[in-house]
Amino acid sequence: MKEEEILDVVRRALKRIAPEANLDTLKGDEDVREALDIDSMDFNNFVVSLHETLKVDIAEKDYPKLFTLNGCVKELGARTAR
């Protein structure tokens, strides 16, 4: 998958979790949990959404890699390339 496609999937998943959020202002290296005030349950739902959409397994130990948009693109890009 291309980076833009992954980023689109990530943004759609975040929008379901935080519909009022302005994702256009979210920086690539910003912690999405803090920026969007996402609690652990919401973050888990975000990861589940990514799993269901992209058909990739994400171990709990790898969740910190998904804390930023840049991290999501890097980690999910590597997983979807397999």
Secondary structure, DSSP 8 states (H G I E B T S, - for coil): --HHHHHHHHHHHHHHH-TT--GGG--TTS-HHHHTT--HHHHHHHHHHHHHHHT----GGGGGGGSSHHHHHHHHHHHHT-
